[in-house]
Amino acid sequence: MVESSAIGTVLGETLVNINTYGYFEQVYRHHSFTKAARAAMISPQGLTKAIRMLEAELGVSLFDDSTGS
């Protein structure tokens, strides 16, 4: 059975779902979590959670959280 959530579990280890990499690409392309969520047809909260899980798995911050002000 395929998991529809942003993560899966294999042998007790949490893994990021392949869709999460597409979400990352959408955020990069649109420079906006809101626009990326709309393009990916998921909620902004779901997108944020997926990106945070990807960052945790990779051990890096993928986006700068500063607002530029």
C-alpha positions in Angstrom: 0.0 0.0 0.0 1.4 3.4 -1.0 1.4 6.2 1.7 -0.2 9.4 0.8 1.4 11.4 3.5 4.7 13.4 3.2 6.6 10.6 4.9 6.8 6.8 5.0 8.3 4.3 7.4 10.7 1.6 6.4 12.2 -0.7 9.0 11.3 1.8 11.7 13.1 4.7 10.0 11.1 7.7 8.8 11.7 8.6 5.2 10.6 11.5 3.1 8.1 10.6 0.3 9.2 11.3 -3.3 6.4 13.9 -3.6 8.3 16.1 -1.1 11.1 16.7 -3.6 8.5 18.0 -6.0 7.2 20.3 -3.3 10.8 21.6 -2.8 11.1 22.3 -6.6 7.8 24.2 -6.5 8.9 26.4 -3.7 12.2 27.1 -5.4 10.4 27.9 -8.7 7.7 30.2 -7.2 9.8 31.8 -4.5 6.8 31.5 -2.3 5.3 28.8 -0.1 1.8 30.0 -0.7 2.2 29.9 -4.5 4.0 26.6 -4.4 1.2 25.1 -2.3 -1.4 26.3 -4.7 0.6 24.8 -7.6 1.1 21.5 -5.8 -2.6 21.5 -4.8 -1.8 21.0 -1.1 -2.3 23.3 2.0 0.4 25.7 2.8 0.7 24.0 6.2 1.1 20.6 4.6 3.8 22.0 2.3 5.6 23.6 5.2 5.6 20.4 7.2 6.9 18.4 4.2 9.7 20.8 3.6 10.6 20.7 7.3 10.8 16.9 7.2 13.0 17.1 4.1 15.3 19.5 5.9 15.4 17.2 8.9 16.3 14.2 6.8 19.0 16.1 4.8 20.3 17.8 7.9 20.3 21.3 6.2 18.1 24.3 6.0 16.9 24.6 2.4 15.4 28.1 2.5 16.4 31.3 4.1 13.7 32.3 6.6 14.6 36.0 6.5 12.0 38.4 5.2 14.5 40.7 3.5 13.5 43.7 5.6 
